[in-house]
Amino acid sequence: TSAVDASMLTGESVPVEVGVGDAVTGATVNAGGRLVVEATRVGADTQLSRMAALVEDAQNGKAAAQRLADRISAVFVPVVITLAIATLGYWLGTGEGWTAAFTAAVAVLIIACPCALGLATPTALLVGTGRGAQLGVLIKGPEVLESTRKVDTIVLDKTGTVTTGRMTLLAVHTADGVTEAEALRLAGAVEHASEHPIAAAIAAAAAKAGGLPPVEDFENVPGLGVQGVVDGHAVVAGREALLNEWAQYLPERLAEAKRSAEAAGRTAIAVGWDGEARAVLEVADAVKPTSAAAIAELRRLGLTPVLLTGDNRAVAEAVAAEVGIAPEHVIAEVMPQDKVDTVKRLQAEGKVVAMVGDGVNDAAALAQADLGLAMGTGTDAAIEAGDLTLVRGDLMAAADAIRLSRRTLATIKSNLFWAFGYNVAALPLAAAGMLNPMIAGAAMAFSSVFVVGNSLRLRRFR
């Protein structure tokens, strides 16, 4: 029996016990014990290669949006040239002479010069992305901004996104007459000799609370727990079954604490010494401190949060309840290809989907989503597949990213509106010969300054 950390594929934060005949996947980590494996698939047939193919397919299927300025210019520029030629012909036809005709035509071209139109998008994008970088948000390109305006559903990976992705000691329950410090000290000392992630969490918490005494006669019992002698006490820690083998049975209060912990999706570690069961430790993948506030902020932005994870349903629903996501919006026990299918299903229902994730198993779904937000603390595969990178690794950055992207897009649109509106208002005056080319040049320069100044307001984004 060995413990395999398959979190890359399944989202499980607790290593999975495997035995003879069980399948293990390449790129997962053997967390403890010895594995003898038989290779059944190689090269392009492996699970990791299939995940890479999923990412490639999703990226190839996502159409790139054209910049707004390009779409407007494609119509605006030919219209202006046609109008300038028509103005020249009109004034020549009225007999005003070449001087008046050329003056009016040149005024039309100057006042309609698309400098402000050309500056509208890049200046806002430059300032917006620069401000985003200061806030820990990296925006890949202008097409990303259009996606943020339309998004109405945000799919959140659990492990490493909503939660820390690391096992953490959350609570210590003790029998009568036993202090939490004593239970943690003895349990931490014996767990310190184990390499299991749960043991590491307990040992780290115990070390933080105080020094750890040495352990003697340490023994790792595969699949059950650990035992050893600490300061003359025979300590046993692990599954309840291991304590039962030593005739150490949990008193009702500790048994109830264990049942409650497991109902909440946490791992309960029973601890006994000197012939009696004396404590229960709760260990779980802790929710990030800002996750609940971030999800509330995403709701205020008009988004419906959906929790998507490969972890089991009990754990997923417990995390969802803690951060304020309804049970009907929890999708648990999914494999990487199922994450992609879930995003596709939501899109087929008419939803515009954003996805936030950090792992290799999220990469394909990030690429498939209309907007992919990758945690900067995650894997390179996820960052490459995402449209936005959240450098801070904090879910609150997702809300900041969407707000900043929407603000930047709004600035681009206001720039385009004023640049285009200015031209439309001034063109008739120029065509009518009522606008001197010198004045038209000054007005054209002012429009560019106005667009740049409007873009610079993004520097004050909070």
C-alpha positions in Angstrom: 0.0 0.0 0.0 1.3 3.5 -0.9 -0.1 7.0 -0.9 -0.2 8.8 -4.2 -0.7 12.5 -4.5 -2.9 12.8 -7.6 -4.0 16.4 -7.1 -2.7 17.4 -10.5 -5.4 15.2 -12.1 -8.2 15.0 -9.6 -8.1 18.1 -7.4 -7.9 15.8 -4.3 -6.0 17.7 -1.6 -5.5 14.5 0.4 -3.3 11.7 -1.1 -5.2 8.7 -2.3 -4.2 5.2 -1.0 -3.4 2.7 -3.8 -2.8 -1.0 -3.7 -2.1 -4.0 -6.0 -4.0 -3.6 -9.2 -4.8 0.1 -8.9 -4.0 2.5 -11.7 -1.5 5.3 -11.0 -0.9 8.1 -13.5 2.4 9.6 -14.7 3.3 13.0 -13.3 1.6 12.2 -10.0 3.8 12.0 -6.8 4.4 9.0 -4.6 3.8 10.5 -1.1 4.9 7.5 0.9 5.9 3.9 0.6 7.3 2.0 -2.4 5.6 1.6 -5.8 6.2 -1.1 -8.4 4.4 -0.1 -11.5 3.8 -1.4 -15.0 3.7 1.1 -17.9 0.5 0.5 -19.9 0.5 3.7 -22.0 3.4 5.7 -23.4 3.9 8.9 -25.5 0.7 10.4 -26.9 -1.5 7.9 -25.2 -0.6 9.0 -21.7 -3.0 11.0 -19.5 -0.7 14.0 -19.5 -0.4 14.1 -23.3 -4.2 13.8 -23.6 -4.6 16.9 -21.3 -2.1 18.8 -23.5 -4.2 17.9 -26.5 -7.4 19.2 -24.7 -5.7 22.5 -24.1 -4.6 22.8 -27.8 -8.1 21.9 -29.1 -9.7 24.5 -26.8 -7.3 27.3 -27.8 -7.7 26.5 -31.5 -11.5 26.7 -31.2 -11.5 30.2 -29.6 -12.0 32.9 -32.2 -9.9 36.0 -31.7 -12.0 39.3 -31.3 -11.0 42.2 -33.6 -10.1 45.5 -32.0 -12.9 48.0 -31.9 -10.8 50.7 -33.6 -10.0 48.5 -36.5 -13.6 47.8 -37.1 -14.6 51.5 -37.0 -11.6 52.5 -39.1 -12.5 50.0 -41.8 -15.6 52.0 -42.5 -14.6 55.5 -41.3 -11.4 56.1 -43.4 -13.0 55.2 -46.8 -15.9 57.5 -46.0 -13.7 60.4 -45.1 -11.6 60.0 -48.3 -14.8 59.9 -50.4 -16.1 63.0 -48.6 -12.9 64.9 -49.2 -13.1 64.1 -53.0 -16.8 65.0 -53.1 -16.0 68.3 -51.3 -13.3 69.1 -53.9 -15.6 68.3 -56.7 -18.5 70.3 -55.2 -16.4 73.5 -54.7 -14.9 73.2 -58.2 -18.4 72.7 -59.6 -19.7 75.9 -57.9 -17.0 77.9 -59.7 -15.2 79.0 -56.4 -11.9 78.1 -57.9 -9.1 75.7 -57.0 -7.9 77.5 -53.9 -11.3 77.4 -52.2 -11.9 73.8 -53.3 -8.5 72.6 -52.1 -8.8 74.5 -48.8 -12.1 72.9 -48.0 -10.9 69.4 -49.1 -7.7 69.7 -47.0 -9.8 70.9 -44.0 -11.9 67.8 -44.3 -8.9 65.5 -44.3 -7.2 67.3 -41.4 -10.3 67.5 -39.1 -11.0 63.8 -39.9 -7.4 62.7 -39.3 -7.8 59.5 -37.3 -5.1 60.3 -34.8 -7.5 60.3 -31.9 -9.2 57.3 -33.3 -5.9 55.4 -33.5 -4.9 56.5 -30.0 -8.2 55.5 -28.4 -7.4 51.8 -27.9 -3.7 51.6 -27.4 -3.4 54.5 -24.9 -6.2 53.1 -22.7 -4.8 49.6 -23.0 -1.3 50.8 -22.1 -2.5 52.6 -19.0 -5.0 49.9 -18.0 -2.5 47.0 -18.3 0.2 49.0 -16.6 -2.2 49.7 -13.7 -3.1 46.0 -13.7 0.5 45.0 -13.4 0.8 47.2 -10.3 -2.1 45.4 -8.8 -0.9 41.9 -9.7 -3.1 41.4 -12.8 -1.5 40.7 -16.2 -3.8 41.2 -19.3 -2.7 39.4 -22.4 -4.4 41.5 -25.1 -7.3 43.8 -26.0 -9.6 40.9 -27.0 -9.6 39.9 -23.3 -11.3 43.1 -22.4 -14.3 42.4 -24.6 -14.8 39.0 -22.9 -15.0 40.6 -19.4 -17.9 42.8 -20.4 -20.0 39.8 -21.4 -19.1 37.3 -18.6 -22.1 36.3 -16.4 -20.8 33.0 -14.9 -17.5 32.4 -13.2 -16.3 28.8 -12.6 -13.8 28.5 -9.7 -11.4 25.6 -9.2 -11.3 24.7 -5.5 -7.8 23.5 -4.6 -5.2 26.2 -4.9 -7.8 28.8 -6.0 -10.5 29.1 -3.4 -8.3 27.1 -0.9 -4.6 27.2 -0.1 -3.9 23.8 -1.7 -2.0 22.8 1.4 -3.2 20.6 4.3 -3.5 22.7 7.5 -4.4 21.8 11.1 -7.8 23.5 11.8 -8.9 22.2 15.2 -7.8 20.1 18.2 -10.3 18.3 20.3 -9.2 16.7 23.6 -10.5 14.4 26.2 -11.1 15.5 29.8 -8.0 16.5 31.6 -5.9 16.8 28.4 -4.7 20.2 27.2 -4.6 21.1 23.5 -0.9 22.0 23.8 0.0 18.5 25.2 -2.0 16.7 22.6 -0.5 18.8 19.8 3.0 18.4 21.2 2.9 14.6 21.4 1.1 14.1 18.1 3.4 16.6 16.3 6.5 14.8 17.6 5.5 11.4 16.2 4.0 12.8 13.0 7.2 14.8 12.4 9.0 11.5 11.5 6.5 10.8 8.7 6.6 12.3 5.1 2.8 12.2 4.6 1.2 15.6 3.9 -1.3 15.2 6.7 1.5 14.4 9.1 3.5 17.4 7.8 0.5 19.7 8.6 0.2 18.5 12.1 4.0 18.6 12.7 4.2 22.2 11.3 1.4 23.4 13.6 3.0 21.7 16.6 6.4 23.2 15.8 4.8 26.6 15.5 3.3 26.2 18.9 6.5 25.1 20.5 9.5 22.8 20.2 9.1 19.1 19.2 10.6 16.5 21.4 12.5 13.5 19.7 10.6 10.3 18.9 11.9 6.8 19.6 10.9 3.4 18.1 9.0 5.2 15.3 6.9 3.0 13.0 4.8 3.9 10.0 1.8 1.7 9.7 0.8 1.8 5.9 -2.7 3.1 5.4 -3.4 3.5 9.1 -1.0 6.0 10.7 2.2 6.2 12.9 3.3 5.2 16.3 6.4 5.8 18.5 7.6 6.8 22.0 7.8 10.5 22.9 9.1 11.6 26.3 8.3 8.1 27.6 4.7 8.1 26.3 3.7 5.4 23.8 1.9 7.6 21.2 -0.4 6.3 18.4 -1.8 8.7 15.7 -3.8 8.0 12.6 -7.1 6.3 11.7 -9.5 5.2 14.5 -8.8 1.6 13.4 -5.2 1.9 14.4 -6.1 3.0 17.9 -8.7 0.2 18.2 -5.9 -2.3 17.4 -4.3 -1.1 20.7 -7.6 -1.2 22.5 -7.8 2.6 22.6 -11.4 3.6 21.9 -12.6 7.1 21.4 -14.8 8.5 24.2 -18.2 9.7 22.9 -17.2 13.4 22.9 -14.2 12.7 20.7 -16.2 10.3 18.5 -18.8 13.0 17.9 -16.0 15.5 17.0 -14.6 13.0 14.5 -18.0 12.4 12.9 -18.6 16.2 12.7 -15.2 16.8 11.1 -15.7 14.1 8.5 -19.2 15.4 7.7 -17.6 18.7 7.0 -15.2 17.1 4.6 -12.2 17.3 6.9 -9.7 14.5 7.8 -9.9 13.5 11.4 -6.7 12.1 13.0 -7.2 10.2 16.3 -4.4 10.4 18.9 -3.8 8.2 21.9 -1.1 7.6 24.4 -0.4 5.6 27.4 -3.3 3.2 26.6 -6.1 5.7 26.0 -7.5 7.7 23.1 -7.1 11.3 24.2 -7.5 13.7 21.1 -8.9 14.2 17.7 -7.1 16.5 15.3 -9.0 18.1 12.3 -6.9 18.6 9.1 -8.1 20.0 5.8 -7.2 22.2 2.9 -7.9 25.6 4.4 -10.0 28.2 2.6 -7.9 31.3 1.7 -8.8 34.3 4.0 -10.1 36.5 1.2 -12.1 33.9 -0.8 -15.5 34.6 0.8 -15.1 38.4 0.3 -13.9 37.8 -3.2 -16.9 35.7 -4.2 -19.2 38.3 -2.7 -17.5 40.9 -4.8 -17.9 38.7 -7.9 -21.6 38.5 -7.2 -21.8 42.3 -7.0 -20.2 42.4 -10.5 -23.2 40.3 -11.7 -21.4 37.0 -11.9 -22.8 33.6 -10.7 -20.0 31.6 -9.0 -19.7 27.9 -9.6 -17.3 25.6 -7.7 -15.7 23.0 -9.8 -13.4 20.3 -8.4 -12.1 16.8 -8.7 -12.4 16.5 -4.9 -15.2 14.5 -3.3 -18.6 16.1 -2.9 -18.6 16.3 0.9 -15.4 18.4 0.9 -16.6 20.5 -2.0 -19.9 21.4 -0.4 -18.2 22.2 2.9 -15.9 24.6 1.2 -18.8 26.1 -0.8 -20.8 26.7 2.3 -17.8 28.5 3.9 -17.4 30.9 1.0 -21.0 31.4 0.2 -21.6 29.3 -2.9 -25.0 27.5 -3.1 -24.9 23.6 -3.2 -26.6 23.6 -6.6 -23.6 25.5 -7.9 -21.1 22.8 -6.8 -19.7 20.3 -9.3 -17.5 17.8 -7.7 -15.5 14.6 -8.5 -14.6 15.6 -12.1 -11.6 14.7 -14.2 -9.8 17.2 -16.4 -11.8 16.4 -19.5 -15.0 16.7 -17.4 -14.0 20.2 -16.5 -13.8 21.1 -20.2 -17.1 19.5 -20.8 -18.7 21.4 -17.9 -17.5 24.7 -19.4 -18.8 23.7 -22.8 -22.2 22.7 -21.2 -22.5 26.1 -19.5 -21.7 27.8 -22.8 -24.3 25.7 -24.6 -26.8 27.0 -22.1 -26.1 30.5 -23.4 -23.8 31.6 -20.5 -20.6 33.5 -21.1 -18.1 31.7 -18.8 -15.0 32.8 -17.0 -12.8 30.2 -15.4 -10.3 30.6 -12.5 -7.8 27.9 -11.9 -4.2 27.1 -11.1 -3.3 23.6 -12.0 -2.4 21.5 -15.1 -5.8 19.9 -14.7 -7.4 23.3 -15.2 -5.5 24.3 -18.3 -7.9 22.9 -20.9 -10.9 24.4 -19.1 -9.1 27.8 -18.9 -8.5 27.7 -22.7 -12.1 26.7 -23.4 -13.7 29.4 -21.2 -14.6 32.7 -22.8 -12.3 34.3 -20.2 -9.5 32.3 -18.5 -8.0 33.6 -15.3 -4.9 31.8 -14.1 -3.4 32.0 -10.7 0.2 33.2 -10.9 1.1 30.8 -8.0 0.0 27.9 -10.2 1.5 25.9 -13.0 3.0 27.2 -16.2 0.5 25.2 -18.2 -2.4 27.1 -16.5 -0.8 30.5 -16.9 -0.1 29.8 -20.6 -3.7 28.8 -21.2 -5.3 31.8 -19.4 -6.2 35.2 -20.7 -5.4 37.0 -17.5 -2.8 36.0 -14.9 -3.4 36.8 -11.2 0.1 37.3 -9.9 -0.9 37.5 -6.3 -2.5 34.1 -6.3 -5.4 35.7 -4.4 -9.0 35.2 -5.5 -9.8 38.9 -4.7 -7.5 39.6 -7.7 -10.0 38.0 -9.9 -12.6 40.5 -9.0 -10.1 43.3 -9.4 -9.1 42.0 -12.8 -12.7 41.9 -14.1 -13.4 45.4 -12.7 -10.2 46.8 -14.2 -10.8 45.1 -17.6 -14.3 46.5 -17.7 -13.1 49.9 -16.8 -10.4 49.8 -19.4 -12.9 48.7 -22.1 -15.3 51.5 -21.0 -12.4 54.0 -21.4 -11.6 52.7 -24.9 -15.3 53.0 -25.9 -15.5 56.5 -24.5 -12.3 57.5 -26.3 -13.7 56.1 -29.6 -17.1 57.8 -29.0 -15.5 61.3 -28.5 -12.9 60.8 -31.3 -15.6 59.7 -33.7 -18.2 62.2 -32.5 -15.8 65.1 -32.8 -15.1 64.1 -36.4 -18.7 63.7 -37.3 -19.6 67.1 -35.8 -16.7 68.9 -37.4 -16.8 67.3 -40.9 -19.9 69.2 -42.1 -18.2 72.5 -41.1 -15.0 71.7 -43.0 -17.0 70.5 -46.0 -19.0 73.7 -46.0 -15.8 75.7 -46.1 -16.4 77.2 -42.7 -13.3 75.8 -41.0 -9.8 77.1 -41.7 -7.2 74.3 -42.0 -5.1 75.9 -39.3 -8.0 75.8 -36.8 -8.8 72.2 -38.0 -5.2 71.2 -37.2 -5.4 72.7 -33.7 -8.7 71.0 -33.1 -7.4 67.7 -34.3 -4.4 67.9 -31.9 -6.7 68.8 -29.0 -8.8 65.6 -29.7 -5.7 63.5 -29.4 -4.7 65.2 -26.1 -8.3 64.7 -24.8 -8.1 60.9 -25.6 -4.7 60.5 -23.9 -5.9 62.4 -20.8 -9.1 60.3 -20.6 -6.9 57.1 -20.7 -4.6 58.4 -18.0 -7.6 58.5 -15.6 -7.1 54.7 -15.3 -4.0 55.3 -13.2 -6.4 56.1 -10.3 -8.1 52.8 -10.4 -8.4 51.1 -7.0 
